[in-house]
Amino acid sequence: MNSMINSNDTIAAIATATGGGVGIVRISGKNLQEFSCKISRLDNIVPRRALYVDFYDESGDAIDSGLLLYFPAPASFTGEDVVELHGHGGAVVLNLLLQRCLQLGARPAQAGEFSQRAFLNGKMDLVQAESVADLIAANGERAARMAMRSLKGEFSQKIHHIKDDLIHLRMLVEATLDFPEEEIDFINHDEVISRIDSLQSAIDNVLASAKQGAILRDGINIVLIGAPNVGKSSLLNALAGDEVAIVTDIAGTTRDTVRENISLQGVPVHIIDTAGLHNTDDIVEQKGIERSRNAVQTADIVLILTEKSEKINAETQALLSDIPAELKQIEVVNKIDLIGMSPTCKEINGRDVVYISAKKNMGLDLLEQVILRHIGWCNNDEGLFLARSRHVFALQQAQKALSDARCIYQPDLLSEHLRQAQNELGKITGEFSADDLLGEIFSNFCIGK
């Protein structure tokens, strides 16, 4: 979205999916009383009352009939005058209504522009604006409930409480700088440390909830790697509950990455089955193996598949040696049904090793538990809210600034680190947000929102 768009324009958009029984055209701008009168041919529009009217085109012919609602500023979604035209949901009718709005001086709204105006006019903060899009895109009941908590301001309130305490600490520290000659100890160093510790504890609590919310919103990326014919595709099919990958006894059946979206206890998982890692002269297989290597670089968790009688082959081991040390790895020993072994989990050389049979659906629940434990997933929704990766990053940066402040005794440097922490928290709610960030956020919204 172009952040330099004139916010004084009147904007209009179809706010509902076409084809339903009822469709809505939404308009936002200034002085829309006259606009409403022209489209309905009424002499006066009563605010906040649903009026059953005909909607007219430029020549005076009725386009449709339905409800007209007029919400004068500032008591509206955007903080401007807002008009909603509730008519029939056919695509032709809705587009005729929209064209009539454009003839009357409106321009087509860009994606997310209604929500952006609500944010810019102080009707909601940035977290709440983002939660509008998250609520629409929620992929399950849990995600929808958590997005609604953010929309109602639960996340924002936690941030504001921490920021208020941080501002108070800054005030005391900066008072020491402003009045160095006064024989007054505005705050001593031990109290500074105590207050920073309290702030860090509060951020830790919010960060834990935000990480859970980010997992539920964005999901996790899992990549299956291993030698040919160890059962990667069988495991993908077993986890997906469908035959999404071709399975044969022929090594090298999977020559390219296969992607599937699944759910583990409500957590969205983007799982990628890769080509078997081995030395080959086949150009097609070489391309597939290279894509396997690239997929690992974007993973949150790597599942390393082997068989009970086999070790991790050299090609797989070479790939593992190149990936970041912090990338979570779980070894999965498959085909235990062939040796009469029961599913189990062991820790070997600091790595979880899960014994399963993908073909016989043995041990899959155990594998799911290990995966969710590795991402720190908590199955308790109480107090959780939907969050984004940028929220998590800002909280982590605020923590870093406070950690730096804790090690500093000079009031001027201490104050600067506290200011940095406050700015990071302000980025979450939108108090300190660059125009390009706002454009990126709102451009991912639906038209009409």
Phi, psi and omega in degrees: 000138176285113184288350181265009179302141181293114182281358176274351179294152167274131183242153181215149179198155169284122189260003180228159175291139181285155176103352178274180180290328181232138176234151184234132168253127184248138179232140177221137180174205181249144173055057183269005175300312180294321177303315181295321180294323181292319184282337182253346183062030172264154179280335182208142180247126179276122181297145173056034175227129179288116182251126177276117187219170166265144175259128189249148174273186186295329182272358178096005177274143180287130175274317186195172173230148181175206183257138174245128178235132182239123180242103180292151174295151002264003185274069179213175181299316183269349186086355175255180168297134178232135176237136175238131177251110181261104180236200177284153192271009180292145183298319182295314182297314182296322179290326175295319177296317180296317179298324178296321178296321179292324176297329181275006173114355178281163171239158180297132178288146173275167180303126176077007187289329176295315179292324178296319178294323177299320178292312183295332180267009174077017179279338177202157175272181187292324177300315180293322178297317179296326182292338174299311179294322181294323179295319179294320185269003184305133184261013179183171182298319182296315180297321180296316180296319181289325175295322179295324176298319178294320179297325179283353173100009183296316179297312182300320181298320178297318179295317181296321179297316179295317182294323178298317178294323179293319179297320179297319178295318177301319181300316181292319180293317183287336174296325176295324178287323185284333184232062185292336182278343182289141179273055182230128172269098181295323177197135179268168187295321180298322179289325176301312180299317181298318181289323177296318178301319179294320178295318180295323177296318179295319179293322177303317180295316179292321181297322179298317178292321181295321179297320177296316179295323178293323177297315182292327180281310188267339183077184179233152180256120178243131179243131177265124177230162179156177179291165176299144171068026175267354176107024179297313180294324177296321179293318177302313180298320181294317180291324181280341183070026182202162180273075183272342179234145179285131180240125173220172176277358183274121178299139178086016179300316178276114182251354180219167177288139177241124185251141178212140176260124180230180179229130174245106181053041177089352179271123178291133182233129176257106188251137184237122173267131186246166176294144179299135183274116178194165176285133182207150175263356181287120184298320181296316179295323178299319177297317179296320179294322177296321177294327176299316179297319179294322181298324181297328183293339181254010185278152168266326179221139173249126173261117183262109184268136173222178171249162184301325184269359185240155172259172175297124184287167188298321181294318178294318180298322178295320178295317180298327181289343182266346185274158181302143183296331183281349179294126184290135182231134176232126176272133181241113178268114187261169174066036179290345178295336182285343181241010177069031181263148177268153179300141178200171177226134178228158172254120182233120180054041176078007181238136175292132177238120183249130182258121186219174165227106181296322182295323183261007182055041179257126175083006181293323178296323177295318178297318178301316180299318180294318179300311182294327177293322181294329178269001178074029183285133175250130185276010180258118183278351187299125178078001181272153177220154180288134181224170180241164182298329179292328176295315180299316181297317180297319177296320179295321178292323176297319177299318180297317180297321178290323177297319177295319180297325183296335184264007186245138181255339181285126183302324183291317178289323177301315180298322180295318178293323176295322177296319178298318178297318179297319179297320179297318178294323178295333177295329182294313183271352176098008179286333176231086183225128177289153181300324182291328176294316180298319179299318180294319182295307187285339179291344179271002178280167173286154168295136179094359178243000000 
